[in-house]
Amino acid sequence: PRGTVDDNLAQGMMEWKELCDRMFPPVDPEGASKRRARFVIDDQYKDEEIDVIKDRKMQELEQYRKDQEAAKEAARKKLAQMKAAQEAAKKEKAGAKAASG
């Protein structure tokens, strides 16, 4: 790219952008987040003991994620119940005021 040789900054920037896009293609952020990195180790470097530990740790990680999701869902339900109880208390209080007034 020529850059600003011809005093045309916009054209130089477009050339650099095109070059960068060719060298580093844009990544789809939605698709990238859905995929998880998979590390593949060549057979010549495999170690049975390490593989067992890695598998156990991956299982622990999955269990941790499930536990976190369950805790998040339980917190949502508890919050919904608390809001419903508050609304019911407000309605009861409003009904009591209307009956006495």
C-alpha positions as CSV (number, residue, x, y, z in Angstrom):
1,P,0.0,0.0,0.0
2,R,1.1,3.5,-0.8
3,G,-0.3,5.1,2.4
4,T,-0.3,8.8,2.1
5,V,2.2,9.1,-0.7
6,D,-0.3,10.8,-3.0
7,D,-1.8,12.9,-0.2
8,N,-4.9,10.7,-0.3
9,L,-5.3,9.5,3.2
10,A,-8.7,7.8,2.6
11,Q,-7.4,5.7,-0.3
12,G,-4.3,4.7,1.7
13,M,-6.4,3.7,4.6
14,M,-8.6,1.6,2.3
15,E,-5.6,-0.2,0.9
16,W,-4.3,-1.0,4.3
17,K,-7.7,-2.2,5.5
18,E,-8.0,-4.5,2.4
19,L,-4.5,-5.9,3.1
20,C,-5.3,-6.5,6.8
21,D,-8.6,-8.2,5.9
22,R,-6.8,-10.5,3.5
23,M,-4.1,-11.3,6.0
24,F,-6.4,-11.6,9.0
25,P,-9.9,-12.5,7.9
26,P,-12.7,-11.2,10.1
27,V,-14.1,-13.8,12.6
28,D,-17.8,-14.3,13.1
29,P,-18.1,-13.5,16.9
30,E,-21.3,-15.5,17.3
31,G,-19.8,-18.6,15.6
32,A,-16.5,-18.3,17.5
33,S,-18.2,-18.2,20.9
34,K,-20.4,-21.2,20.1
35,R,-17.3,-23.4,19.3
36,R,-15.1,-24.5,22.0
37,A,-11.4,-25.0,21.4
38,R,-10.4,-28.6,21.1
39,F,-6.8,-29.4,21.8
40,V,-5.6,-32.4,19.9
41,I,-2.3,-33.9,21.0
42,D,-0.3,-36.0,18.6
43,D,-0.2,-39.7,19.6
44,Q,3.6,-39.6,20.0
45,Y,3.1,-37.2,22.9
46,K,0.3,-38.9,24.7
47,D,0.7,-39.9,28.3
48,E,-1.9,-42.2,29.9
49,E,-1.6,-40.7,33.4
50,I,-1.9,-37.1,32.1
51,D,-4.9,-38.1,29.9
52,V,-6.7,-39.6,32.9
53,I,-6.1,-36.4,34.9
54,K,-7.2,-34.3,32.0
55,D,-10.4,-36.3,31.5
56,R,-11.2,-36.1,35.2
57,K,-10.6,-32.3,35.2
58,M,-12.9,-31.9,32.1
59,Q,-15.6,-33.9,33.9
60,E,-15.2,-31.7,37.0
61,L,-15.4,-28.6,34.8
62,E,-18.6,-29.8,33.2
63,Q,-20.1,-30.6,36.6
64,Y,-19.1,-27.2,37.9
65,R,-20.8,-25.5,34.9
66,K,-24.0,-27.6,35.5
67,D,-23.9,-26.7,39.2
68,Q,-23.5,-23.0,38.3
69,E,-26.4,-23.1,35.9
70,A,-28.6,-24.9,38.5
71,A,-27.6,-22.3,41.2
72,K,-28.4,-19.5,38.8
73,E,-31.8,-21.0,38.0
74,A,-32.6,-21.5,41.7
75,A,-31.7,-17.9,42.3
76,R,-34.1,-16.8,39.5
77,K,-36.9,-18.9,40.9
78,K,-36.3,-17.5,44.4
79,L,-36.3,-14.0,43.2
80,A,-39.6,-14.6,41.3
81,Q,-41.1,-16.1,44.4
82,M,-40.0,-13.1,46.5
83,K,-41.5,-10.6,43.9
84,A,-44.7,-12.6,43.8
85,A,-44.9,-12.5,47.6
86,Q,-44.3,-8.7,47.7
87,E,-47.0,-8.2,45.1
88,A,-49.4,-10.3,47.1
89,A,-48.6,-8.4,50.2
90,K,-49.2,-5.1,48.4
91,K,-52.6,-6.3,47.1
92,E,-53.5,-7.6,50.5
93,K,-52.5,-4.2,52.1
94,A,-54.5,-2.3,49.4
95,G,-57.5,-4.6,50.0
96,A,-57.3,-4.0,53.7
97,K,-57.2,-0.2,53.3
98,A,-60.2,-0.3,50.9
99,A,-62.2,-2.5,53.3
100,S,-61.4,-0.2,56.3
101,G,-61.8,3.1,54.5
